[in-house]
Amino acid sequence: MSKKVVVGMSGGVDSSVAAYLLKEQGYDVIGVTMQIWQDEDECSLEENGGCCGLSAVEDARKVARVLDIPYYVMNFKEEFQRDVIEYFKYEYLHGRTPNPCIACNRYVKWEALLQRSLAIGADYIATGHYAQIAHLPGGRYAIQNSVTSAKDQTYALYNLTQEQLARTLMPVGAYHKDQIREIASQIRLPVAHKKDSQEICFVPDHDYASFIENETGKEMPEGNFVDTSGRVIGRHHGITHYTVGQRRGLGIAAGKRIFVLEIRPETNEVVIGDESDVFSHTVRADKLNFMGIEDLPIGKSMDFTGKIRYGHKGASCTAKRTGEDELTCYFPESVRAVTPGQALVLYKDGYVAAGGTIL
């Protein structure tokens, strides 16, 4: 009897081809689109290949028809609001820069979808992520780099659990993007040339500050820009407008390139400094998740390749367990703009070993 897999179909080419590949491998495939954000008639992302509007549902339905697989729309708005939107607002209001895709992957696309899929008799869930799953010799599961570094999405998946990984399939990770589009063209999928979706689906204009003000009904108060000595050098428009490492849009005539170094919500200050001040050798993280390695005992150290943001290529580092829920990571070559709220993801031999939230 064929194993049953629920494929999360966003209406894009990657998840569509994932469903095709799994059907070709002999799985009993069910397509599901997760309705997670706005009401369908409010979604403004359709022309950009977004994952929440009528076009996403309609495109996924067309693909399911071509592949001859059953297709359903499941409502996850409550989970998305609780675990992604509320988290997103909270982090920005507290001076951090969140990564909502990581939260969505962990708590919505996996935890919620997996539980609902198991409840209808599925053995696995699958996505169109550019990543692979490795079953390591010691028995643990880990996210492994995809074959294409250009599209690799392992960074945003570091927080998945062993139970989730054991029930997950990621067929797209063995292919390059152009190969996926070629497959889609060959089997005449209607989404073969559809644009890739934006990274943060619920803020299509990238104006995070306005989104938070609209969501909370509160206008963020202005405050002081200060230098590293505490001297006031200007006024800012509210801390949600800024992130560590930012240079543009500061509105300060300093006569030189200046950057955001720190955001202090308790005093409503944004600290500004020179580019040299943006670099650091040390990164601390909490909310740890061990994946490829089972643990790192307190006081013990291990060498890794570390990434501090999605677009970071990664650099050699040594991580030491410095607390019950804390890692301190040392990068011999300093890294730029260590940003509280983003993820520190540690790799070993091409797979995700562990990760946490930057402090």
C-alpha positions in Angstrom: 0.0 0.0 0.0 1.3 3.4 -1.0 2.5 5.8 1.7 0.2 8.9 1.9 1.8 12.4 1.8 0.2 15.8 2.1 2.0 18.4 0.0 1.7 22.0 1.1 1.0 23.7 -2.2 1.5 27.5 -2.4 0.5 27.8 -6.0 4.2 28.3 -6.9 6.4 26.2 -9.2 8.5 24.6 -6.4 5.7 23.0 -4.4 3.9 22.0 -7.6 6.8 20.1 -8.9 7.3 18.6 -5.4 3.9 17.1 -5.7 4.7 15.7 -9.2 8.0 14.2 -8.1 6.4 12.4 -5.1 3.6 11.0 -7.3 6.3 9.8 -9.7 8.0 8.1 -6.7 4.8 6.1 -6.0 3.4 8.1 -3.1 -0.3 8.7 -2.6 -0.3 12.5 -2.9 -2.8 15.0 -1.5 -2.4 18.7 -2.3 -3.3 21.2 0.4 -3.1 25.0 0.3 -2.8 26.6 3.7 -5.0 29.7 4.0 -3.0 31.6 6.6 -3.3 35.3 6.2 -5.7 37.8 4.7 -9.2 37.1 3.4 -9.0 36.1 -0.2 -10.4 39.4 -1.6 -7.9 41.4 0.4 -4.8 39.7 -0.7 -2.6 42.1 -2.7 0.2 39.6 -3.5 -1.3 37.7 -6.4 0.6 39.3 -9.2 3.9 38.7 -7.2 3.2 35.0 -6.8 2.2 35.3 -3.2 0.8 32.4 -1.1 -2.4 33.7 0.3 -4.8 35.0 -2.3 -7.3 33.7 -4.7 -4.7 33.2 -7.4 -2.6 31.0 -5.1 -5.6 28.7 -4.5 -6.7 28.7 -8.1 -3.1 28.0 -9.4 -2.7 25.1 -6.9 -6.1 23.8 -7.9 -5.1 23.9 -11.6 -1.9 22.0 -10.8 -3.7 19.4 -8.8 -6.0 18.9 -11.8 -3.1 18.4 -14.1 -1.4 16.0 -11.7 -4.7 14.2 -11.0 -4.4 14.4 -7.2 -7.0 15.4 -4.6 -6.8 19.0 -3.5 -8.1 20.9 -0.4 -7.8 24.3 1.2 -7.2 24.3 5.0 -7.7 27.3 7.2 -4.7 28.1 9.5 -5.5 31.8 10.1 -5.8 31.4 13.8 -2.4 29.6 14.1 -0.8 32.1 11.8 -2.1 35.1 13.7 -1.0 33.7 17.1 2.4 32.2 16.2 3.6 34.5 13.4 1.9 37.9 13.4 1.8 38.3 17.2 5.5 37.2 17.5 6.4 39.6 14.6 4.8 42.6 16.4 6.2 41.7 19.8 9.8 41.4 18.5 9.8 44.7 16.6 8.2 46.5 19.6 11.0 45.2 21.8 13.8 46.4 19.5 14.5 43.1 17.7 14.3 42.1 14.1 12.3 38.9 13.8 12.3 36.3 11.1 8.6 35.4 10.6 9.4 32.7 8.0 11.2 30.7 10.7 8.3 31.0 13.0 5.8 30.1 10.3 7.8 27.0 9.3 8.1 25.7 12.8 4.6 26.4 14.2 2.3 26.6 11.2 3.7 24.8 8.1 5.0 22.0 10.2 3.4 21.7 13.6 -0.2 22.7 12.6 -0.2 21.1 9.1 1.6 17.9 10.3 -0.9 17.3 13.1 -3.9 17.9 10.8 -2.3 15.7 8.1 -1.7 12.8 10.5 -5.3 13.1 11.7 -6.5 12.4 8.1 -4.3 9.4 7.8 -1.2 10.8 6.1 2.3 9.3 6.8 4.2 12.4 5.7 4.0 16.1 4.8 6.1 17.6 2.0 7.1 21.1 0.9 8.9 22.7 -2.0 11.8 24.0 0.0 15.3 23.9 -1.4 16.7 21.7 1.4 17.1 17.9 2.0 16.6 15.7 5.0 19.4 13.5 6.2 19.0 10.5 8.5 22.4 10.5 10.3 24.3 7.4 11.4 23.5 8.1 15.1 19.8 8.0 14.3 19.1 11.7 14.3 17.4 13.6 11.5 18.9 16.9 10.2 18.2 19.4 7.5 20.9 19.1 4.8 22.0 21.7 2.3 20.3 21.6 -1.1 22.3 21.0 -4.2 22.0 24.7 -5.1 23.6 27.3 -2.7 21.8 30.1 -4.6 18.3 28.9 -3.5 19.3 27.0 -0.3 16.6 27.4 2.4 18.1 25.4 5.2 18.6 28.5 7.4 14.9 29.1 7.8 14.3 25.4 8.8 16.8 25.1 11.7 14.0 25.1 14.3 12.2 21.9 13.2 12.0 19.0 15.7 13.1 15.4 15.3 9.5 14.2 15.1 8.7 16.7 12.4 11.7 15.8 10.3 11.0 12.1 10.5 7.6 12.8 8.9 8.8 15.2 6.2 9.8 14.9 2.6 11.6 17.5 0.6 12.1 16.3 -3.0 13.0 19.7 -4.5 16.3 19.9 -2.6 17.9 17.5 -5.0 17.4 19.9 -8.0 18.5 23.3 -9.2 15.8 26.0 -9.8 16.2 25.9 -13.6 15.7 22.1 -13.4 12.5 22.5 -11.5 11.2 25.0 -14.0 12.2 22.7 -16.8 10.3 19.8 -15.2 7.2 22.1 -14.8 7.4 23.1 -18.5 7.8 19.5 -19.7 4.7 18.3 -17.8 2.8 21.5 -18.8 2.1 22.9 -15.4 0.4 26.3 -15.6 2.8 27.8 -13.0 6.0 26.8 -14.8 7.0 30.5 -15.3 5.3 32.0 -12.3 7.4 34.5 -10.3 8.9 33.4 -6.9 6.9 34.6 -3.9 8.2 37.4 -1.6 10.0 36.5 1.6 7.5 38.1 4.0 4.1 37.4 2.6 2.0 39.5 4.9 3.9 42.8 4.3 3.9 43.2 0.5 5.2 46.7 0.6 8.0 46.0 3.1 6.8 48.8 5.3 7.0 46.9 8.6 6.6 49.9 10.8 3.3 50.9 9.1 2.1 47.3 9.4 2.8 47.2 13.1 1.1 50.5 13.7 -2.0 49.3 11.8 -2.0 46.0 13.7 -1.6 47.6 17.1 -3.5 50.8 16.5 -0.7 52.7 18.1 1.7 55.2 16.5 5.3 54.6 17.6 6.8 57.6 19.5 9.8 59.5 18.1 13.0 59.3 20.1 16.7 60.2 20.1 19.5 59.0 17.8 22.6 58.8 20.1 26.2 58.0 19.4 28.2 55.4 21.2 29.1 57.9 24.0 25.4 58.7 24.5 25.4 62.1 22.8 22.1 63.0 21.1 22.7 63.5 17.4 19.2 63.6 16.0 15.6 62.3 16.2 14.2 59.0 14.9 10.7 58.2 13.8 10.1 55.2 16.1 12.2 52.1 16.8 10.2 49.9 14.5 11.6 51.8 11.5 15.2 50.5 12.1 17.4 47.4 12.3 21.0 46.8 13.2 23.3 47.5 10.3 20.9 49.9 8.5 22.5 52.9 6.7 19.7 54.3 4.5 16.8 56.3 5.6 18.3 57.6 8.9 18.0 61.3 7.9 21.1 62.4 9.7 23.6 64.7 7.9 26.8 63.3 9.5 29.2 64.0 6.7 30.2 60.3 6.7 28.6 56.9 6.4 26.8 56.0 9.6 25.0 52.9 10.7 22.5 51.6 13.3 24.4 49.7 16.0 21.8 49.0 18.6 18.1 49.6 19.4 17.2 50.4 23.0 13.4 50.0 23.5 13.7 50.8 27.3 15.0 54.3 26.6 13.5 54.6 23.0 17.0 55.3 21.6 18.7 54.2 18.4 22.5 54.0 18.7 24.4 55.2 15.6 28.1 54.6 14.8 30.8 54.1 12.2 30.9 51.1 9.8 33.8 49.6 11.9 31.4 49.5 14.9 29.0 47.2 13.0 31.4 44.3 13.0 31.7 41.8 15.8 33.5 38.6 16.7 31.0 37.3 19.2 27.4 36.2 18.8 25.1 35.0 21.6 21.9 33.0 21.1 19.2 31.5 23.2 15.9 29.5 22.4 18.2 26.7 21.3 17.2 23.8 19.0 19.6 20.9 18.5 19.1 19.1 15.3 22.1 17.2 13.8 23.8 17.0 17.2 21.8 15.9 20.2 23.3 18.4 22.6 26.4 20.5 23.5 27.0 20.2 27.3 27.5 23.4 29.3 31.1 24.5 29.1 31.9 22.4 26.0 32.9 23.9 22.6 32.6 22.7 19.0 33.6 24.1 15.6 31.0 24.9 13.1 30.1 27.0 10.1 27.8 29.7 11.3 25.2 31.8 9.5 23.7 34.9 11.2 21.1 35.8 8.6 19.5 34.3 5.5 21.8 36.0 3.1 25.0 35.3 5.0 27.2 32.8 3.2 28.4 31.4 6.5 31.8 31.6 8.3 33.9 29.4 10.5 33.2 29.7 14.2 33.5 28.0 17.6 30.4 27.7 19.7 30.5 27.2 23.4 27.5 26.3 25.6 27.5 29.1 28.1 24.1 28.5 29.8 21.1 26.2 30.1 19.7 27.9 27.1 22.6 29.9 25.7 25.4 29.5 23.2 28.2 31.9 22.7 29.8 31.8 19.2 33.2 33.2 18.3 33.9 34.1 14.7 37.7 34.5 14.0 36.8 36.8 11.1 34.3 39.3 12.4 30.8 39.3 11.1 28.7 42.3 10.1 25.5 43.5 11.8 24.8 40.9 14.4 21.1 41.5 14.7 19.0 40.5 17.8 16.0 38.5 16.8 17.5 36.9 13.8 18.8 33.3 13.9 22.2 31.9 14.5 22.3 28.6 12.5 25.3 26.3 12.9 26.3 23.8 10.2 28.4 20.7 10.4 29.4 18.7 7.3 26.7 20.2 5.2 23.8 19.7 7.6 22.1 21.9 10.3 23.6 20.9 13.7 21.9 23.5 15.9 20.5 27.0 16.0 19.0 29.7 18.2 17.8 33.3 18.4 20.5 36.0 18.5 20.5 38.0 21.7 
